[in-house]
Amino acid sequence: MNVVTAIRPDTGHHSLEAEQQLLGALMMNDRLTPIVMKAGGAELFFLPLHAEIYDLIETRSNRGDLVSPLTLKSDLQGLRDLEEVGGPAYLTRMLSNALSGRREVVQGIAEMLAEHARKRALTAAIAEAQVGLLRGDTPAREIALQLERQIVAAEFASQADRPTSMLAAVTEAIAQSVEAYQGNNDDLVRFGIPALDDIIPGLYPGELTLLGGRPAMGKSAVALTMALNAARAGHGVAIASLEMTPAAMAQRALSEATARDGRAVPYVNMRSGDMTEDEMRAVVELGRSVGDLPITFLSRSYSNVDALVGGVRQIARATPNLRLLIVDYAQLLKAQGKDRYQQVTNISLALKGMAMSLNIPVLALSQLSRSIESREDKRPVLSDLRESGQLEQDADSVLFCYRPEYYLAQEEPEPSDQDEYADWLLDMEAARGKLEIGVAKQRMGQTGTARCLCALSTNTVWSE
């Protein structure tokens, strides 16, 4: 009896020979088991027997036990599937037929099997969608969204979705600590604003960070500053702006570049064309360097959170070094839910899930309620997020922007009261350009306030 066809239909998306070679290579050198774990572990194997053998190899390797045909034979004693393919001799043949126990060989075979596994998952998802369409009792949009979710899951399926032993977790934690100690933590994405980097060293893969504030507080400026700094450091960045067009975002980026170059041109002037010949020349000259930055924009057509996940997935496939997603802003996304609270909760869960499944940090901007305006101290606090679903609970870090100059400008007294007006002018001068970025929550670190300066006309933010 053919074991494979007796268990599942043969879709063609597998290679039993490659599975055998991979298992044989791990018997030669089980220290390379983490490579297979990261690629997908037992899910890579089409034949259930091979998946079971791999699980035993992984278990023995994690415990530090000997991995060999002899030890595996005792673990698999009496297993019917093994007897049907030749018994314990099957294990010895796999070891004998293995190409090598070298890292590059194991990596290559694991990647090939991961591709087969993704195709099997996609085939199953498409078949399920076809059944739903033929049945006719499920709305087409619901089928499409479910298919999209399954496609994303298949594309980014990895060891991150599987249970992890304490030993495996400790091993990964030590590896991360060693990389950080040696200054080789390439996955860490910094804001590039020293005062803020001193409090929150950067955003880590799989984390959701909220950047909240009332309108005109500088949220978009801080987010774009981080995007530009990250891109200049070589990180791929995706920006989903539901408020501005890609061209408007690019104008702000160009304006920031002119300010960095000492030839500041406000983006409002760029939009209206109110520029001198020298200013126009500066914009054109800097256009090439800004245009070469690894930043991709998603337009308002991605306002549905499921569509956004699909769009980011496409970018990730085309941009291997994608390291950061920025969403401006979270409450403009659409999601299912009986009321707005539930909808925002589902948005929050989707953003956190996307950060973890794509293994990138997500920076989501969040608008805060008007209730802040009725307080004497208008600095935001965590409780201002209570009406925003589970955003605060799901976020690994929460930051708030506050510009005292904005509120002082609204309190301008009558010029006829000379003393009061003079005091107001002094207060305005002291507050001019000041931007406070408060770190109200950091799951793995301290809280505090970064005191910065900003020129919103050119979208620039720097340390005080």
Helices and strands as residue ranges (DSSP letters): H 3-7, H 16-28, G 30-32, H 33-39, G 41-44, H 48-63, H 69-75, H 80-84, H 89-97, H 103-135, H 140-155, G 159-161, H 166-181, H 194-197, E 208-213, H 219-232, E 236-241, H 246-260, H 267-272, H 277-291, E 295-298, G 300-302, H 305-318, E 322-328, G 330-332, H 340-358, E 362-367, G 370-374, G 382-385, H 391-394, E 397-402, H 404-409, H 418-431, E 434-442, E 448-455, G 456-458, E 460-463
